[in-house]
Amino acid sequence: PDWRMKGVMVPDDQDPDTYLAEIKQDLIAQKLVPGDAEGVKAATEKQVDQAADALLESITVK
């Protein structure tokens, strides 16, 4: 999680990307974060279509 990433110290002999990926994998394995954390924020195609339809409806002259 973002709040934990602020306190992470990457050892000098480690690649930061690899090190953080291992931490993320550990958190996922322990079910502390969902496997697809970024996907939680992403809108589905259906949600985008619904939002577009609602916007079109609101600006269409009646």
N, CA, C, O and CB atoms as a CASP TS submission, in Angstrom:
PFRMAT TS
TARGET T0000
AUTHOR 0000-0000-0000
METHOD Language model
MODEL 1
PARENT N/A
ATOM      1  N   PRO     1       0.819  -1.208   0.000  1.00  0.00           N
ATOM      2  CA  PRO     1       0.000   0.000   0.000  1.00  0.00           C
ATOM      3  C   PRO     1       0.860   1.268   0.000  1.00  0.00           C
ATOM      4  O   PRO     1       2.019   1.246   0.413  1.00  0.00           O
ATOM      5  CB  PRO     1      -0.930   0.001   1.211  1.00  0.00           C
ATOM      6  N   ASP     2       0.288   2.341  -0.457  1.00  0.00           N
ATOM      7  CA  ASP     2       1.033   3.600  -0.557  1.00  0.00           C
ATOM      8  C   ASP     2       1.628   4.029   0.777  1.00  0.00           C
ATOM      9  O   ASP     2       2.761   4.507   0.822  1.00  0.00           O
ATOM     10  CB  ASP     2       0.131   4.695  -1.084  1.00  0.00           C
ATOM     11  N   TRP     3       0.881   3.867   1.855  1.00  0.00           N
ATOM     12  CA  TRP     3       1.366   4.314   3.156  1.00  0.00           C
ATOM     13  C   TRP     3       2.589   3.535   3.597  1.00  0.00           C
ATOM     14  O   TRP     3       3.399   4.061   4.361  1.00  0.00           O
ATOM     15  CB  TRP     3       0.273   4.186   4.195  1.00  0.00           C
ATOM     16  N   ARG     4       2.754   2.301   3.144  1.00  0.00           N
ATOM     17  CA  ARG     4       3.922   1.503   3.525  1.00  0.00           C
ATOM     18  C   ARG     4       5.114   1.817   2.623  1.00  0.00           C
ATOM     19  O   ARG     4       6.260   1.730   3.064  1.00  0.00           O
ATOM     20  CB  ARG     4       3.591   0.002   3.462  1.00  0.00           C
ATOM     21  N   MET     5       4.862   2.174   1.392  1.00  0.00           N
ATOM     22  CA  MET     5       5.942   2.420   0.440  1.00  0.00           C
ATOM     23  C   MET     5       6.794   3.615   0.867  1.00  0.00           C
ATOM     24  O   MET     5       7.979   3.670   0.540  1.00  0.00           O
ATOM     25  CB  MET     5       5.372   2.654  -0.962  1.00  0.00           C
ATOM     26  N   LYS     6       6.225   4.548   1.574  1.00  0.00           N
ATOM     27  CA  LYS     6       6.967   5.731   1.992  1.00  0.00           C
ATOM     28  C   LYS     6       8.080   5.385   2.971  1.00  0.00           C
ATOM     29  O   LYS     6       9.060   6.123   3.076  1.00  0.00           O
ATOM     30  CB  LYS     6       6.027   6.743   2.617  1.00  0.00           C
ATOM     31  N   GLY     7       7.944   4.274   3.690  1.00  0.00           N
ATOM     32  CA  GLY     7       8.929   3.910   4.691  1.00  0.00           C
ATOM     33  C   GLY     7       9.886   2.818   4.254  1.00  0.00           C
ATOM     34  O   GLY     7      10.645   2.317   5.083  1.00  0.00           O
ATOM     35  N   VAL     8       9.882   2.432   3.003  1.00  0.00           N
ATOM     36  CA  VAL     8      10.725   1.340   2.525  1.00  0.00           C
ATOM     37  C   VAL     8      12.130   1.843   2.212  1.00  0.00           C
ATOM     38  O   VAL     8      12.308   2.835   1.505  1.00  0.00           O
ATOM     39  CB  VAL     8      10.104   0.686   1.281  1.00  0.00           C
ATOM     40  N   MET     9      13.115   1.145   2.748  1.00  0.00           N
ATOM     41  CA  MET     9      14.519   1.446   2.448  1.00  0.00           C
ATOM     42  C   MET     9      15.053   0.314   1.572  1.00  0.00           C
ATOM     43  O   MET     9      15.080  -0.843   1.991  1.00  0.00           O
ATOM     44  CB  MET     9      15.380   1.605   3.772  1.00  0.00           C
ATOM     45  N   VAL    10      15.472   0.651   0.365  1.00  0.00           N
ATOM     46  CA  VAL    10      16.011  -0.348  -0.551  1.00  0.00           C
ATOM     47  C   VAL    10      17.510  -0.472  -0.298  1.00  0.00           C
ATOM     48  O   VAL    10      18.237   0.521  -0.352  1.00  0.00           O
ATOM     49  CB  VAL    10      15.720   0.032  -2.042  1.00  0.00           C
ATOM     50  N   PRO    11      17.974  -1.696  -0.020  1.00  0.00           N
ATOM     51  CA  PRO    11      19.410  -1.886   0.198  1.00  0.00           C
ATOM     52  C   PRO    11      20.218  -1.462  -1.034  1.00  0.00           C
ATOM     53  O   PRO    11      19.751  -1.610  -2.164  1.00  0.00           O
ATOM     54  CB  PRO    11      19.706  -3.358   0.544  1.00  0.00           C
ATOM     55  N   ASP    12      21.409  -0.943  -0.820  1.00  0.00           N
ATOM     56  CA  ASP    12      22.253  -0.447  -1.911  1.00  0.00           C
ATOM     57  C   ASP    12      22.591  -1.523  -2.935  1.00  0.00           C
ATOM     58  O   ASP    12      22.768  -1.223  -4.116  1.00  0.00           O
ATOM     59  CB  ASP    12      23.530   0.128  -1.351  1.00  0.00           C
ATOM     60  N   ASP    13      22.682  -2.771  -2.492  1.00  0.00           N
ATOM     61  CA  ASP    13      23.074  -3.846  -3.402  1.00  0.00           C
ATOM     62  C   ASP    13      21.883  -4.479  -4.124  1.00  0.00           C
ATOM     63  O   ASP    13      22.047  -5.497  -4.795  1.00  0.00           O
ATOM     64  CB  ASP    13      23.824  -4.910  -2.638  1.00  0.00           C
ATOM     65  N   GLN    14      20.697  -3.897  -3.998  1.00  0.00           N
ATOM     66  CA  GLN    14      19.489  -4.453  -4.617  1.00  0.00           C
ATOM     67  C   GLN    14      18.958  -3.511  -5.694  1.00  0.00           C
ATOM     68  O   GLN    14      19.080  -2.291  -5.587  1.00  0.00           O
ATOM     69  CB  GLN    14      18.403  -4.711  -3.550  1.00  0.00           C
ATOM     70  N   ASP    15      18.369  -4.096  -6.727  1.00  0.00           N
ATOM     71  CA  ASP    15      17.679  -3.317  -7.749  1.00  0.00           C
ATOM     72  C   ASP    15      16.344  -2.858  -7.154  1.00  0.00           C
ATOM     73  O   ASP    15      15.565  -3.692  -6.694  1.00  0.00           O
ATOM     74  CB  ASP    15      17.465  -4.158  -9.073  1.00  0.00           C
ATOM     75  N   PRO    16      16.065  -1.557  -7.153  1.00  0.00           N
ATOM     76  CA  PRO    16      14.834  -1.061  -6.523  1.00  0.00           C
ATOM     77  C   PRO    16      13.555  -1.689  -7.088  1.00  0.00           C
ATOM     78  O   PRO    16      12.652  -2.039  -6.329  1.00  0.00           O
ATOM     79  CB  PRO    16      14.758   0.435  -6.681  1.00  0.00           C
ATOM     80  N   ASP    17      13.475  -1.833  -8.412  1.00  0.00           N
ATOM     81  CA  ASP    17      12.266  -2.404  -9.009  1.00  0.00           C
ATOM     82  C   ASP    17      12.048  -3.845  -8.567  1.00  0.00           C
ATOM     83  O   ASP    17      10.932  -4.237  -8.224  1.00  0.00           O
ATOM     84  CB  ASP    17      12.346  -2.338 -10.531  1.00  0.00           C
ATOM     85  N   THR    18      13.115  -4.626  -8.577  1.00  0.00           N
ATOM     86  CA  THR    18      13.024  -6.025  -8.166  1.00  0.00           C
ATOM     87  C   THR    18      12.677  -6.128  -6.688  1.00  0.00           C
ATOM     88  O   THR    18      11.828  -6.929  -6.298  1.00  0.00           O
ATOM     89  CB  THR    18      14.340  -6.759  -8.455  1.00  0.00           C
ATOM     90  N   TYR    19      13.325  -5.328  -5.879  1.00  0.00           N
ATOM     91  CA  TYR    19      13.106  -5.346  -4.434  1.00  0.00           C
ATOM     92  C   TYR    19      11.653  -5.012  -4.097  1.00  0.00           C
ATOM     93  O   TYR    19      11.020  -5.699  -3.294  1.00  0.00           O
ATOM     94  CB  TYR    19      14.051  -4.356  -3.736  1.00  0.00           C
ATOM     95  N   LEU    20      11.131  -3.954  -4.718  1.00  0.00           N
ATOM     96  CA  LEU    20       9.755  -3.550  -4.450  1.00  0.00           C
ATOM     97  C   LEU    20       8.752  -4.549  -5.020  1.00  0.00           C
ATOM     98  O   LEU    20       7.687  -4.758  -4.438  1.00  0.00           O
ATOM     99  CB  LEU    20       9.494  -2.166  -5.028  1.00  0.00           C
ATOM    100  N   ALA    21       9.085  -5.166  -6.151  1.00  0.00           N
ATOM    101  CA  ALA    21       8.210  -6.195  -6.716  1.00  0.00           C
ATOM    102  C   ALA    21       8.101  -7.387  -5.767  1.00  0.00           C
ATOM    103  O   ALA    21       7.027  -7.971  -5.618  1.00  0.00           O
ATOM    104  CB  ALA    21       8.734  -6.655  -8.092  1.00  0.00           C
ATOM    105  N   GLU    22       9.208  -7.743  -5.130  1.00  0.00           N
ATOM    106  CA  GLU    22       9.186  -8.843  -4.164  1.00  0.00           C
ATOM    107  C   GLU    22       8.326  -8.487  -2.951  1.00  0.00           C
ATOM    108  O   GLU    22       7.594  -9.333  -2.438  1.00  0.00           O
ATOM    109  CB  GLU    22      10.618  -9.192  -3.716  1.00  0.00           C
ATOM    110  N   ILE    23       8.414  -7.245  -2.494  1.00  0.00           N
ATOM    111  CA  ILE    23       7.585  -6.809  -1.365  1.00  0.00           C
ATOM    112  C   ILE    23       6.110  -6.859  -1.757  1.00  0.00           C
ATOM    113  O   ILE    23       5.271  -7.329  -0.989  1.00  0.00           O
ATOM    114  CB  ILE    23       7.977  -5.374  -0.910  1.00  0.00           C
ATOM    115  N   LYS    24       5.805  -6.373  -2.954  1.00  0.00           N
ATOM    116  CA  LYS    24       4.420  -6.396  -3.422  1.00  0.00           C
ATOM    117  C   LYS    24       3.911  -7.828  -3.494  1.00  0.00           C
ATOM    118  O   LYS    24       2.786  -8.110  -3.082  1.00  0.00           O
ATOM    119  CB  LYS    24       4.298  -5.717  -4.799  1.00  0.00           C
ATOM    120  N   GLN    25       4.733  -8.735  -4.014  1.00  0.00           N
ATOM    121  CA  GLN    25       4.327 -10.134  -4.119  1.00  0.00           C
ATOM    122  C   GLN    25       4.070 -10.733  -2.739  1.00  0.00           C
ATOM    123  O   GLN    25       3.124 -11.500  -2.561  1.00  0.00           O
ATOM    124  CB  GLN    25       5.398 -10.947  -4.856  1.00  0.00           C
ATOM    125  N   ASP    26       4.901 -10.388  -1.770  1.00  0.00           N
ATOM    126  CA  ASP    26       4.696 -10.869  -0.398  1.00  0.00           C
ATOM    127  C   ASP    26       3.357 -10.370   0.159  1.00  0.00           C
ATOM    128  O   ASP    26       2.630 -11.126   0.803  1.00  0.00           O
ATOM    129  CB  ASP    26       5.857 -10.408   0.516  1.00  0.00           C
ATOM    130  N   LEU    27       3.039  -9.105  -0.092  1.00  0.00           N
ATOM    131  CA  LEU    27       1.775  -8.542   0.385  1.00  0.00           C
ATOM    132  C   LEU    27       0.580  -9.231  -0.271  1.00  0.00           C
ATOM    133  O   LEU    27      -0.434  -9.486   0.380  1.00  0.00           O
ATOM    134  CB  LEU    27       1.726  -7.036   0.110  1.00  0.00           C
ATOM    135  N   ILE    28       0.709  -9.529  -1.561  1.00  0.00           N
ATOM    136  CA  ILE    28      -0.357 -10.230  -2.276  1.00  0.00           C
ATOM    137  C   ILE    28      -0.508 -11.644  -1.726  1.00  0.00           C
ATOM    138  O   ILE    28      -1.625 -12.107  -1.494  1.00  0.00           O
ATOM    139  CB  ILE    28      -0.066 -10.268  -3.797  1.00  0.00           C
ATOM    140  N   ALA    29       0.615 -12.328  -1.517  1.00  0.00           N
ATOM    141  CA  ALA    29       0.587 -13.701  -1.012  1.00  0.00           C
ATOM    142  C   ALA    29      -0.053 -13.776   0.374  1.00  0.00           C
ATOM    143  O   ALA    29      -0.708 -14.764   0.706  1.00  0.00           O
ATOM    144  CB  ALA    29       2.004 -14.273  -0.963  1.00  0.00           C
ATOM    145  N   GLN    30       0.134 -12.748   1.166  1.00  0.00           N
ATOM    146  CA  GLN    30      -0.441 -12.715   2.512  1.00  0.00           C
ATOM    147  C   GLN    30      -1.852 -12.116   2.517  1.00  0.00           C
ATOM    148  O   GLN    30      -2.456 -11.918   3.571  1.00  0.00           O
ATOM    149  CB  GLN    30       0.464 -11.916   3.448  1.00  0.00           C
ATOM    150  N   LYS    31      -2.361 -11.833   1.306  1.00  0.00           N
ATOM    151  CA  LYS    31      -3.703 -11.266   1.122  1.00  0.00           C
ATOM    152  C   LYS    31      -3.888  -9.928   1.843  1.00  0.00           C
ATOM    153  O   LYS    31      -4.975  -9.610   2.326  1.00  0.00           O
ATOM    154  CB  LYS    31      -4.747 -12.251   1.612  1.00  0.00           C
ATOM    155  N   LEU    32      -2.810  -9.160   1.905  1.00  0.00           N
ATOM    156  CA  LEU    32      -2.884  -7.830   2.508  1.00  0.00           C
ATOM    157  C   LEU    32      -3.286  -6.771   1.488  1.00  0.00           C
ATOM    158  O   LEU    32      -3.789  -5.708   1.850  1.00  0.00           O
ATOM    159  CB  LEU    32      -1.546  -7.461   3.138  1.00  0.00           C
ATOM    160  N   VAL    33      -3.060  -7.068   0.210  1.00  0.00           N
ATOM    161  CA  VAL    33      -3.520  -6.213  -0.883  1.00  0.00           C
ATOM    162  C   VAL    33      -4.044  -7.128  -1.983  1.00  0.00           C
ATOM    163  O   VAL    33      -3.583  -8.264  -2.103  1.00  0.00           O
ATOM    164  CB  VAL    33      -2.367  -5.270  -1.416  1.00  0.00           C
ATOM    165  N   PRO    34      -5.004  -6.657  -2.794  1.00  0.00           N
ATOM    166  CA  PRO    34      -5.493  -7.486  -3.895  1.00  0.00           C
ATOM    167  C   PRO    34      -4.411  -7.678  -4.947  1.00  0.00           C
ATOM    168  O   PRO    34      -3.521  -6.840  -5.093  1.00  0.00           O
ATOM    169  CB  PRO    34      -6.741  -6.858  -4.529  1.00  0.00           C
ATOM    170  N   GLY    35      -4.490  -8.769  -5.667  1.00  0.00           N
ATOM    171  CA  GLY    35      -3.499  -9.075  -6.692  1.00  0.00           C
ATOM    172  C   GLY    35      -3.444  -8.044  -7.794  1.00  0.00           C
ATOM    173  O   GLY    35      -2.384  -7.813  -8.376  1.00  0.00           O
ATOM    174  N   ASP    36      -4.569  -7.422  -8.090  1.00  0.00           N
ATOM    175  CA  ASP    36      -4.621  -6.424  -9.156  1.00  0.00           C
ATOM    176  C   ASP    36      -5.046  -5.089  -8.564  1.00  0.00           C
ATOM    177  O   ASP    36      -6.117  -4.572  -8.882  1.00  0.00           O
ATOM    178  CB  ASP    36      -5.595  -6.862 -10.287  1.00  0.00           C
ATOM    179  N   ALA    37      -4.211  -4.542  -7.713  1.00  0.00           N
ATOM    180  CA  ALA    37      -4.560  -3.306  -7.011  1.00  0.00           C
ATOM    181  C   ALA    37      -4.848  -2.161  -7.975  1.00  0.00           C
ATOM    182  O   ALA    37      -5.735  -1.345  -7.720  1.00  0.00           O
ATOM    183  CB  ALA    37      -3.440  -2.909  -6.066  1.00  0.00           C
ATOM    184  N   GLU    38      -4.112  -2.092  -9.071  1.00  0.00           N
ATOM    185  CA  GLU    38      -4.340  -1.010 -10.025  1.00  0.00           C
ATOM    186  C   GLU    38      -5.676  -1.173 -10.726  1.00  0.00           C
ATOM    187  O   GLU    38      -6.320  -0.182 -11.069  1.00  0.00           O
ATOM    188  CB  GLU    38      -3.215  -0.957 -11.051  1.00  0.00           C
ATOM    189  N   GLY    39      -6.098  -2.408 -10.942  1.00  0.00           N
ATOM    190  CA  GLY    39      -7.358  -2.672 -11.617  1.00  0.00           C
ATOM    191  C   GLY    39      -8.569  -2.222 -10.828  1.00  0.00           C
ATOM    192  O   GLY    39      -9.639  -2.014 -11.400  1.00  0.00           O
ATOM    193  N   VAL    40      -8.417  -2.070  -9.533  1.00  0.00           N
ATOM    194  CA  VAL    40      -9.534  -1.646  -8.696  1.00  0.00           C
ATOM    195  C   VAL    40      -9.990  -0.254  -9.096  1.00  0.00           C
ATOM    196  O   VAL    40     -11.184   0.042  -9.045  1.00  0.00           O
ATOM    197  CB  VAL    40      -9.144  -1.675  -7.211  1.00  0.00           C
ATOM    198  N   LYS    41      -9.075   0.592  -9.487  1.00  0.00           N
ATOM    199  CA  LYS    41      -9.403   1.971  -9.842  1.00  0.00           C
ATOM    200  C   LYS    41      -9.857   2.108 -11.293  1.00  0.00           C
ATOM    201  O   LYS    41     -10.503   3.093 -11.648  1.00  0.00           O
ATOM    202  CB  LYS    41      -8.206   2.863  -9.598  1.00  0.00           C
ATOM    203  N   ALA    42      -9.531   1.145 -12.116  1.00  0.00           N
ATOM    204  CA  ALA    42      -9.841   1.243 -13.536  1.00  0.00           C
ATOM    205  C   ALA    42     -11.330   1.038 -13.783  1.00  0.00           C
ATOM    206  O   ALA    42     -11.951   0.153 -13.194  1.00  0.00           O
ATOM    207  CB  ALA    42      -9.028   0.222 -14.332  1.00  0.00           C
ATOM    208  N   ALA    43     -11.887   1.850 -14.646  1.00  0.00           N
ATOM    209  CA  ALA    43     -13.292   1.719 -15.000  1.00  0.00           C
ATOM    210  C   ALA    43     -13.457   0.608 -16.025  1.00  0.00           C
ATOM    211  O   ALA    43     -12.606   0.421 -16.896  1.00  0.00           O
ATOM    212  CB  ALA    43     -13.851   3.051 -15.544  1.00  0.00           C
ATOM    213  N   THR    44     -14.547  -0.121 -15.915  1.00  0.00           N
ATOM    214  CA  THR    44     -14.820  -1.156 -16.900  1.00  0.00           C
ATOM    215  C   THR    44     -15.354  -0.500 -18.165  1.00  0.00           C
ATOM    216  O   THR    44     -15.779   0.656 -18.146  1.00  0.00           O
ATOM    217  CB  THR    44     -15.826  -2.204 -16.348  1.00  0.00           C
ATOM    218  N   GLU    45     -15.329  -1.238 -19.252  1.00  0.00           N
ATOM    219  CA  GLU    45     -15.826  -0.711 -20.518  1.00  0.00           C
ATOM    220  C   GLU    45     -17.309  -0.356 -20.398  1.00  0.00           C
ATOM    221  O   GLU    45     -17.759   0.646 -20.955  1.00  0.00           O
ATOM    222  CB  GLU    45     -15.607  -1.733 -21.655  1.00  0.00           C
ATOM    223  N   LYS    46     -18.058  -1.175 -19.674  1.00  0.00           N
ATOM    224  CA  LYS    46     -19.484  -0.913 -19.479  1.00  0.00           C
ATOM    225  C   LYS    46     -19.690   0.395 -18.716  1.00  0.00           C
ATOM    226  O   LYS    46     -20.576   1.178 -19.058  1.00  0.00           O
ATOM    227  CB  LYS    46     -20.151  -2.081 -18.725  1.00  0.00           C
ATOM    228  N   GLN    47     -18.875   0.635 -17.685  1.00  0.00           N
ATOM    229  CA  GLN    47     -18.993   1.873 -16.911  1.00  0.00           C
ATOM    230  C   GLN    47     -18.684   3.086 -17.778  1.00  0.00           C
ATOM    231  O   GLN    47     -19.344   4.119 -17.663  1.00  0.00           O
ATOM    232  CB  GLN    47     -18.053   1.839 -15.695  1.00  0.00           C
ATOM    233  N   VAL    48     -17.690   2.965 -18.640  1.00  0.00           N
ATOM    234  CA  VAL    48     -17.335   4.066 -19.537  1.00  0.00           C
ATOM    235  C   VAL    48     -18.480   4.335 -20.502  1.00  0.00           C
ATOM    236  O   VAL    48     -18.836   5.489 -20.740  1.00  0.00           O
ATOM    237  CB  VAL    48     -16.034   3.747 -20.315  1.00  0.00           C
ATOM    238  N   ASP    49     -19.066   3.264 -21.067  1.00  0.00           N
ATOM    239  CA  ASP    49     -20.198   3.421 -21.978  1.00  0.00           C
ATOM    240  C   ASP    49     -21.386   4.083 -21.279  1.00  0.00           C
ATOM    241  O   ASP    49     -22.041   4.955 -21.849  1.00  0.00           O
ATOM    242  CB  ASP    49     -20.614   2.061 -22.548  1.00  0.00           C
ATOM    243  N   GLN    50     -21.659   3.663 -20.043  1.00  0.00           N
ATOM    244  CA  GLN    50     -22.773   4.254 -19.298  1.00  0.00           C
ATOM    245  C   GLN    50     -22.527   5.734 -19.019  1.00  0.00           C
ATOM    246  O   GLN    50     -23.444   6.548 -19.125  1.00  0.00           O
ATOM    247  CB  GLN    50     -22.992   3.502 -17.981  1.00  0.00           C
ATOM    248  N   ALA    51     -21.313   6.078 -18.669  1.00  0.00           N
ATOM    249  CA  ALA    51     -20.981   7.478 -18.404  1.00  0.00           C
ATOM    250  C   ALA    51     -21.095   8.309 -19.676  1.00  0.00           C
ATOM    251  O   ALA    51     -21.585   9.438 -19.643  1.00  0.00           O
ATOM    252  CB  ALA    51     -19.564   7.595 -17.820  1.00  0.00           C
ATOM    253  N   ALA    52     -20.645   7.753 -20.795  1.00  0.00           N
ATOM    254  CA  ALA    52     -20.735   8.463 -22.070  1.00  0.00           C
ATOM    255  C   ALA    52     -22.192   8.668 -22.462  1.00  0.00           C
ATOM    256  O   ALA    52     -22.566   9.747 -22.922  1.00  0.00           O
ATOM    257  CB  ALA    52     -19.987   7.694 -23.174  1.00  0.00           C
ATOM    258  N   ASP    53     -23.018   7.635 -22.284  1.00  0.00           N
ATOM    259  CA  ASP    53     -24.443   7.756 -22.599  1.00  0.00           C
ATOM    260  C   ASP    53     -25.111   8.813 -21.723  1.00  0.00           C
ATOM    261  O   ASP    53     -25.921   9.604 -22.208  1.00  0.00           O
ATOM    262  CB  ASP    53     -25.148   6.404 -22.421  1.00  0.00           C
ATOM    263  N   ALA    54     -24.773   8.827 -20.438  1.00  0.00           N
ATOM    264  CA  ALA    54     -25.356   9.807 -19.522  1.00  0.00           C
ATOM    265  C   ALA    54     -24.939  11.226 -19.906  1.00  0.00           C
ATOM    266  O   ALA    54     -25.751  12.149 -19.855  1.00  0.00           O
ATOM    267  CB  ALA    54     -24.935   9.505 -18.073  1.00  0.00           C
ATOM    268  N   LEU    55     -23.686  11.395 -20.286  1.00  0.00           N
ATOM    269  CA  LEU    55     -23.212  12.711 -20.698  1.00  0.00           C
ATOM    270  C   LEU    55     -23.915  13.155 -21.971  1.00  0.00           C
ATOM    271  O   LEU    55     -24.354  14.301 -22.075  1.00  0.00           O
ATOM    272  CB  LEU    55     -21.694  12.697 -20.904  1.00  0.00           C
ATOM    273  N   LEU    56     -24.021  12.259 -22.934  1.00  0.00           N
ATOM    274  CA  LEU    56     -24.699  12.575 -24.186  1.00  0.00           C
ATOM    275  C   LEU    56     -26.156  12.948 -23.923  1.00  0.00           C
ATOM    276  O   LEU    56     -26.679  13.896 -24.510  1.00  0.00           O
ATOM    277  CB  LEU    56     -24.617  11.388 -25.159  1.00  0.00           C
ATOM    278  N   GLU    57     -26.798  12.202 -23.048  1.00  0.00           N
ATOM    279  CA  GLU    57     -28.194  12.480 -22.680  1.00  0.00           C
ATOM    280  C   GLU    57     -28.325  13.867 -22.058  1.00  0.00           C
ATOM    281  O   GLU    57     -29.293  14.581 -22.320  1.00  0.00           O
ATOM    282  CB  GLU    57     -28.719  11.410 -21.699  1.00  0.00           C
ATOM    283  N   SER    58     -27.351  14.244 -21.237  1.00  0.00           N
ATOM    284  CA  SER    58     -27.443  15.529 -20.535  1.00  0.00           C
ATOM    285  C   SER    58     -27.198  16.723 -21.455  1.00  0.00           C
ATOM    286  O   SER    58     -27.666  17.825 -21.167  1.00  0.00           O
ATOM    287  CB  SER    58     -26.450  15.561 -19.391  1.00  0.00           C
ATOM    288  N   ILE    59     -26.478  16.524 -22.547  1.00  0.00           N
ATOM    289  CA  ILE    59     -26.192  17.661 -23.430  1.00  0.00           C
ATOM    290  C   ILE    59     -27.046  17.671 -24.698  1.00  0.00           C
ATOM    291  O   ILE    59     -26.969  18.608 -25.492  1.00  0.00           O
ATOM    292  CB  ILE    59     -24.732  17.651 -23.814  1.00  0.00           C
ATOM    293  N   THR    60     -27.854  16.637 -24.888  1.00  0.00           N
ATOM    294  CA  THR    60     -28.706  16.567 -26.068  1.00  0.00           C
ATOM    295  C   THR    60     -29.880  17.529 -25.908  1.00  0.00           C
ATOM    296  O   THR    60     -30.538  17.567 -24.868  1.00  0.00           O
ATOM    297  CB  THR    60     -29.210  15.121 -26.300  1.00  0.00           C
ATOM    298  N   VAL    61     -30.125  18.309 -26.971  1.00  0.00           N
ATOM    299  CA  VAL    61     -31.246  19.250 -26.959  1.00  0.00           C
ATOM    300  C   VAL    61     -32.534  18.460 -27.105  1.00  0.00           C
ATOM    301  O   VAL    61     -32.666  17.608 -27.985  1.00  0.00           O
ATOM    302  CB  VAL    61     -31.112  20.316 -28.096  1.00  0.00           C
ATOM    303  N   LYS    62     -33.481  18.758 -26.225  1.00  0.00           N
ATOM    304  CA  LYS    62     -34.758  18.025 -26.261  1.00  0.00           C
ATOM    305  C   LYS    62     -35.871  18.912 -26.723  1.00  0.00           C
ATOM    306  O   LYS    62     -37.016  18.469 -26.816  1.00  0.00           O
ATOM    307  CB  LYS    62     -35.097  17.450 -24.897  1.00  0.00           C
TER
END
